[in-house]
Amino acid sequence: MNLISHVFGGDILLDSSGGIAVVDEPTATQQSILRRLCTNPGGYLWSLDYGAGAPAMIGSPITAAMIQGVIAEQMAMETGVDQSQPVTTTVTDNGGGSFTCLIQYTDAATQTQQALSYAT
């Protein structure tokens, strides 16, 4: 199934013909994971406990282990992730309060291994 493409913090994208851009299940799940990690709790009025609050962590003392724990907790609630398969999260401290995160998981719809990397 194709779903509307929306990357957190951006506008709805248009395709080459001017229609709303769509993505496949694995890409939609990656977009959903980023949205979950970047949404502050209380940011969605219809689901006040949704979100990891990564933006609220900016400027706070934080460790790689703390980030890894938050990601693991949020991945356990993500419906696009096959919860019967292991999720691996690697957080690398780049120094100066910057981290690189690599999340590896199995997509629930396609049963394919996926990797998502982002920097904080």
Phi and psi in degrees as a GROMACS rama.xvg file:
@    title "Ramachandran Plot"
@    xaxis  label "Phi"
@    yaxis  label "Psi"
@TYPE xy
-96.0985  140.977  ASN-2
-124.368  158.26  LEU-3
-62.973  133.881  ILE-4
-82.6396  126.547  SER-5
-151.577  113.497  HIS-6
-92.2234  132.675  VAL-7
-50.1253  132.781  PHE-8
86.9942  -4.50662  GLY-9
-116.112  175.98  GLY-10
-85.2591  165.075  ASP-11
-62.5199  133.988  ILE-12
-89.9475  153.998  LEU-13
-107.552  149.034  LEU-14
-87.1473  -177.566  ASP-15
-64.462  -20.7035  SER-16
-96.2438  2.72594  SER-17
92.8859  -0.410926  GLY-18
-84.6163  173.973  GLY-19
-70.5819  129.27  ILE-20
-68.8359  141.417  ALA-21
-121.108  158.987  VAL-22
-132.874  163.29  VAL-23
-81.2895  174.385  ASP-24
-56.3412  -49.4687  GLU-25
-60.4458  -39.8073  PRO-26
-68.9306  -39.7203  THR-27
-61.7042  -38.8628  ALA-28
-65.7044  -41.6398  THR-29
-61.8007  -42.2323  GLN-30
-63.5263  -38.4577  GLN-31
-66.2019  -39.8076  SER-32
-63.4019  -46.6872  ILE-33
-61.5458  -40.9197  LEU-34
-62.1855  -43.0682  ARG-35
-62.7601  -44.8341  ARG-36
-69.0347  -32.2945  LEU-37
-93.5574  -6.8106  CYS-38
-88.2949  131.151  THR-39
-77.0562  139.056  ASN-40
-53.0494  136.749  PRO-41
89.5951  -5.24891  GLY-42
-74.0508  -24.2798  GLY-43
-108.832  113.093  TYR-44
-61.9679  -27.7356  LEU-45
-86.3557  -5.9364  TRP-46
-152.65  80.4113  SER-47
-64.4936  -22.3238  LEU-48
-92.993  2.51227  ASP-49
-73.4722  136.127  TYR-50
109.403  147.095  GLY-51
-91.2335  -22.8282  ALA-52
76.7232  30.4689  GLY-53
-54.7685  -42.213  ALA-54
-61.5281  -31.1183  PRO-55
-72.0914  -14.9374  ALA-56
-81.9026  -13.2296  MET-57
-61.3276  129.377  ILE-58
89.0055  -7.94054  GLY-59
-94.5421  147.861  SER-60
-67.9284  125.438  PRO-61
-144.941  151.539  ILE-62
-115.014  164.916  THR-63
-59.5628  -38.1772  ALA-64
-64.8964  -37.5885  ALA-65
-65.2253  -43.9011  MET-66
-62.7416  -44.2757  ILE-67
-59.7608  -40.632  GLN-68
-65.1511  -42.844  GLY-69
-63.9618  -43.5921  VAL-70
-63.1259  -44.8417  ILE-71
-59.9599  -43.7138  ALA-72
-61.1866  -44.0053  GLU-73
-71.7531  -36.7532  GLN-74
-64.5444  -30.2986  MET-75
-68.3795  -16.2943  ALA-76
-104.47  -2.22169  MET-77
-84.6377  117.923  GLU-78
-68.5225  -23.9151  THR-79
-79.3987  -4.96289  GLY-80
-102.125  129.316  VAL-81
-68.5829  109.435  ASP-82
-75.2859  -11.0429  GLN-83
-84.6882  -7.59927  SER-84
-109.507  150.787  GLN-85
-68.1588  146.622  PRO-86
-111.528  128.283  VAL-87
-111.334  129.322  THR-88
-124.276  124.966  THR-89
-117.066  122.735  THR-90
-117.027  123.558  VAL-91
-109.961  126.564  THR-92
-81.1998  115.396  ASP-93
-90.4693  0.112121  ASN-94
85.9028  155.469  GLY-95
66.4132  23.4119  GLY-96
82.0429  11.1574  GLY-97
-105.024  137.502  SER-98
-131.987  149.93  PHE-99
-113.91  131.615  THR-100
-117.217  133.209  CYS-101
-122.507  120.458  LEU-102
-114.55  125.654  ILE-103
-118.447  130.643  GLN-104
-153.593  172.192  TYR-105
-105.843  126.611  THR-106
-68.8651  129.573  ASP-107
-66.221  -36.1131  ALA-108
-77.2578  -39.1193  ALA-109
-106.662  -11.3977  THR-110
57.9795  31.4764  GLN-111
-105.493  146.861  THR-112
-70.3797  134.687  GLN-113
-128.009  152.963  GLN-114
-132.561  136.736  ALA-115
-131.142  126.17  LEU-116
-123.827  138.196  SER-117
-152.512  160.587  TYR-118
-115.56  145.756  ALA-119
